[in-house]
Amino acid sequence: MDADIMVPVLAIVFSIGIPLSAIWTEHLRDRVLMQKGLYQLKQPSAYPSWRLLLASLAVTRRSLATS
């Protein structure tokens, strides 16, 4: 196959596959901990995370830059 076709296909596969594998392994780890009785629920935060605030700032800046 041509590299012109393979690069976008591999980019899509890896951009979807890597996060899904991370979610799956965390799920398996939590399931094993539940079976052993060692799982503890994570306490929800009362404040939004910095990641959410920075992401919303980036989206706002990008939308202002394009208008």
C-alpha positions as CSV (number, residue, x, y, z in Angstrom):
1,M,0.0,0.0,0.0
2,D,1.1,3.6,-0.5
3,A,2.3,5.6,2.3
4,D,-0.2,8.3,1.4
5,I,-3.0,6.0,2.5
6,M,-1.2,4.3,5.4
7,V,-0.3,7.5,7.3
8,P,-3.9,8.7,7.9
9,V,-5.2,5.2,8.6
10,L,-2.5,4.6,11.2
11,A,-3.1,8.0,12.7
12,I,-6.8,7.2,13.1
13,V,-6.2,3.7,14.5
14,F,-3.6,4.8,17.0
15,S,-5.5,8.0,18.1
16,I,-8.5,5.7,18.9
17,G,-6.7,2.6,20.0
18,I,-4.3,4.1,22.6
19,P,-7.0,5.8,24.7
20,L,-9.3,2.8,24.5
21,S,-6.5,0.5,25.7
22,A,-5.9,2.8,28.6
23,I,-9.6,2.9,29.6
24,W,-9.7,-0.9,29.2
25,T,-6.7,-1.6,31.4
26,E,-8.0,0.7,34.1
27,H,-11.4,-1.1,34.0
28,L,-9.6,-4.5,34.3
29,R,-7.5,-3.2,37.2
30,D,-10.6,-1.9,39.0
31,R,-12.5,-5.1,38.4
32,V,-9.6,-7.2,40.0
33,L,-9.6,-4.8,43.0
34,M,-13.3,-5.2,43.4
35,Q,-13.0,-9.0,43.3
36,K,-10.4,-8.8,46.0
37,G,-12.4,-6.4,48.1
38,L,-9.8,-3.7,47.9
39,Y,-11.6,-1.2,45.6
40,Q,-12.4,2.2,47.1
41,L,-14.6,4.7,45.3
42,K,-12.9,7.9,44.2
43,Q,-14.3,11.0,46.0
44,P,-15.7,13.5,43.4
45,S,-14.1,16.9,43.5
46,A,-16.2,19.9,44.4
47,Y,-14.1,22.1,42.0
48,P,-13.5,21.5,38.3
49,S,-10.1,20.2,37.4
50,W,-7.4,22.4,35.9
51,R,-7.4,20.3,32.8
52,L,-11.0,21.2,32.2
53,L,-10.4,24.9,32.7
54,L,-7.4,24.9,30.4
55,A,-9.2,23.0,27.7
56,S,-12.1,25.5,27.8
57,L,-9.7,28.4,27.7
58,A,-8.0,26.9,24.6
59,V,-11.4,26.4,22.9
60,T,-12.4,29.9,23.7
61,R,-9.1,31.4,22.3
62,R,-9.4,29.3,19.2
63,S,-12.9,30.4,18.5
64,L,-12.0,34.1,19.1
65,A,-9.0,33.7,16.8
66,T,-11.1,32.3,13.9
67,S,-13.8,35.0,14.1
